[in-house]
Amino acid sequence: MTEIKKYNNFRATMAIAKASLRSILRSPSAVIFTLAFPLIFIVVFANLGGGMKVDVGQTKTTDTTNVIYRALKQSQIIRFVTNQSEAEMTKNLGEGTLDAVIDIKKQAAPTMPVDMTVRYSKASAQKGAILKSLLSNILYTAQSRQIAMYQQLSGIKIPKAVDLKEEVVSGREFKYIDFILPGQLGFSLLSTGVFGTAFVFLSLRQTLVIKRFFATPVKRYSIILGEMLARIVFSLFGAVVIVTIGHFVFHFTLINGVSTLLTMLALSFIGLIVFMGFGFVVSSIAKNESTIPPLSNIITLPQFLLSGTFFSTSVFPKWLQPLANILPLTHLNNAMRRVAFEGASLAGCTHELLILFIWGICVYAVAIKLFKWE
């Protein structure tokens, strides 16, 4: 009497994952969205740099009525940051995410010089040089006015218009690639999670593959886990490629080397799980393949544009920033940048992980309710 072997569902899951991974690798669109597009954007933006805006922290004691402050305010390249505490400004100055901090004291008397202190960031030397050049022109104009005011009074020493104190705060250079690469990695994960998952499960349903699976001992969860595992492996491989090229070609900062890369991969895994939930929702709502792109774009486009993928969310109008700070990709991008540049661990990104966890619960609750097996 022959012994009947118990069906191994784990082997079924691995077989589905292997077959799905093979189909992904043969799909040009999957390779383009996961690898080609992010790398193209990295090449373009890494060479363009971060633009000419100089972020200047403004202390609480700064006299905003002073002519020097008003002259800086009118400049098209200066962007004052007013919503940070002294400790936050000092920290950001050292990291290079803030280019300078300025403090202009209220003038004690019209004949007294303006007491002004500027702290530059060594980590943002190029932007600091731009501010220094601009200040030099403004101070020259102020001193020329002072000379014109006193030139008719003989025998009087012309006082300085401004008593300027300058200081350079040391820190690592924050390059634009340190901003743009985590955003492009998030772009890749979101595209794979939403578009890839939506197209695959709609196709499996329409071609009756899922129904055929029901005629076998394969469990339902094996079908989902197998497909998810294939996308996770492919996406994490893509993340390694993107980060490696960014580090060795464009000098992307990996503050703790391999351990930082592993932490970024852990974040990529968490983000991808959340984004695949959106894909399950889209595949359940879509009637056919032509409806997947518009439905997916409703989810992905706002996040591509508002989540700090291409430029900081701080440049948005104040009314738009709360919306940007709700989106899951915003928190994934922020966590990636903190890990890569500041050396933060997963435990140091609890706020971002909590938001992603809440999004994951909400999205999968909807996906479970809507998902169609037939």
Sequence and secondary structure as in RCSB ss.txt:
>XXXX:A:sequence
MTEIKKYNNFRATMAIAKASLRSILRSPSAVIFTLAFPLIFIVVFANLGGGMKVDVGQTKTTDTTNVIYRALKQS
QIIRFVTNQSEAEMTKNLGEGTLDAVIDIKKQAAPTMPVDMTVRYSKASAQKGAILKSLLSNILYTAQSRQIAMY
QQLSGIKIPKAVDLKEEVVSGREFKYIDFILPGQLGFSLLSTGVFGTAFVFLSLRQTLVIKRFFATPVKRYSIIL
GEMLARIVFSLFGAVVIVTIGHFVFHFTLINGVSTLLTMLALSFIGLIVFMGFGFVVSSIAKNESTIPPLSNIIT
LPQFLLSGTFFSTSVFPKWLQPLANILPLTHLNNAMRRVAFEGASLAGCTHELLILFIWGICVYAVAIKLFKWE
>XXXX:A:secstr
        HHHHHHHHHHHHHHHHHT HHHHIIIIIHHHHHHHHHHHH S S EEEEE TT  TTSHHHHHHHH 
SSEEEE S  HHHHHHHHHHTSS EEEEE   SSTTS EEEEEEEEGGGHHHHHHHHHHHHHHHHHHHHHHHHHH
TTSTT     SEEEEEEEE      HHHHHHHHHHHHHHHHIIIIIHHHHHHHHHHTTHHHHHTTSS  HHHHHH
HHHHHHHHHHHHHHHHHHHHHHHHH    TTTHHHHHHHHHHHHHHHHHHHHHHHHHHHH SSGGGHHHHHHHHH
HHHHHHSSSSS GGGS TTTHHHHTTSHHHHHHHHHHIIIII   GGGGHHHHHHHHHHHHHHHHHHHHH    
